[in-house]
Amino acid sequence: MSYKYNAAPSPAFVLDEALLRKNLELIAGVQRDAGVEIILALKGFSMWSVFPFVKRYLSGATASSLNEAKLINEEMGCKAHTYCVAYLPDEFEEIMRYSSHLVFNSVAQYERFRSAVSVHNANSADTPISCGIRCNPEYSEVETELYNPAAPGSRLGEVDAAFATSPNGPAQVLPDGVEGLHFHTLCESTSYDLEKTLAAFEQRFGHLIPKVKWVNMGGGHLMTKQGYDTAHLVRILRRFKEKWGVDVLLEPGSAIAWETGVLVSTVLDIHESRGIKTAITDISFTGHMPDTLEMPYRPRITHVSQNGEVTAATDPHPGNAQGMLYRIGGVSCLSGDYMKEYVFEKELMVGDRIVFEDMIHYTMVKTTTFNGVRHPDICILRETGELEVVKKFGFEDYRNRLS
Ligand SMILES: Cc1ncc(COP(=O)(O)O)c(C=O)c1O
């Protein structure tokens, strides 16, 4: 059988090394042409076995917790740009050891920790930690509220009014020692969305930009998606840099691992209830692809039958009334752990493979072992064509999560 993920165990996430390289080359090109730093957001992609490979192309990585910051130090060999919605006091010393940059979600958080940073910087031989504050431009093109950091009343970042009430000085100033501004309001967005966001950011925070050394424009820049206008992205980033004379950083997660691999599953049973057929598989939507239920979105599916035939399943529409309808069922007991009917060209049989496309970003980092469901193995399809299983999950992994 020629299907390229055929040698993978099931269930398994399979990262395609050649596709990852293609993304990294594109991103490195933007980084070079725009003169900005692009760093990996671990929250979107934490498959650390490929961090040394990623580090060949990108400037570093951003962490949203102590664990992510430590992983960046250990597996990427560099300090992290760290942003936490709130820092835990008993973790802060350690976070400082692992970080080159710290972004605070509020002026109050900065005020709470700034003396600790000053003491750290005075006693450390390393380059001093550079501090920034997350701003909320209150503008976003993201329509799903779950993914919209600029929704009214958002807890993510300070609105412009927060700086007017800073206890630290006259109206409209940054607290002493702040060297950077950060915003993040995009999600799978275009460069044109960024352009509009920059206009809102400049309108609300333009008076603060000349006071800082760097601006971090967060994630959500889906530059590796087909059709993304990278030349336009480069133009607006260069223009921003030239206008304000600041260093610019982007911290995408999805863009790094976009369309770089799959989740392979196997049909375990065909269940029928009053005419509705469900192909029960060895994966769980809630356990392994929670965004398909939360967002919600429909994953693209490929059917690989046991005789090697490869066909795409499609959404039902008048043009494909001839196919066979199956729901795809997860193996957990959650009633909603399934995807509504897809149309298959061929009958599904126990043992056939159902391959979920584009399952590397945000899936692996969000998995759970709910119901004790078997966690998919993690594999890499090397550029040589060899399939390497980099991690197999078993009872110990399940047991070690709790006590
Ligand atoms: C602060 C911050 N930076 C970066 C990212 C990465 O975004 P994306 O994976 O959409 O590029 C996120 C995602 O939620 C985020 O919250």
The ligand as an ORCA input file, in Angstrom:
! r2SCAN-3c Opt
* xyz 0 1
  C      -0.214     35.239     23.999
  C      -0.240     34.274     22.853
  N       0.793     34.248     21.994
  C       0.826     33.388     20.958
  C      -0.209     32.499     20.730
  C      -0.125     31.567     19.563
  O      -1.164     31.776     18.681
  P      -1.304     30.923     17.336
  O      -1.047     29.518     17.675
  O      -2.708     31.160     16.908
  O      -0.317     31.464     16.364
  C      -1.320     32.492     21.589
  C      -2.445     31.581     21.382
  O      -3.398     31.514     22.081
  C      -1.338     33.411     22.700
  O      -2.354     33.418     23.573
*
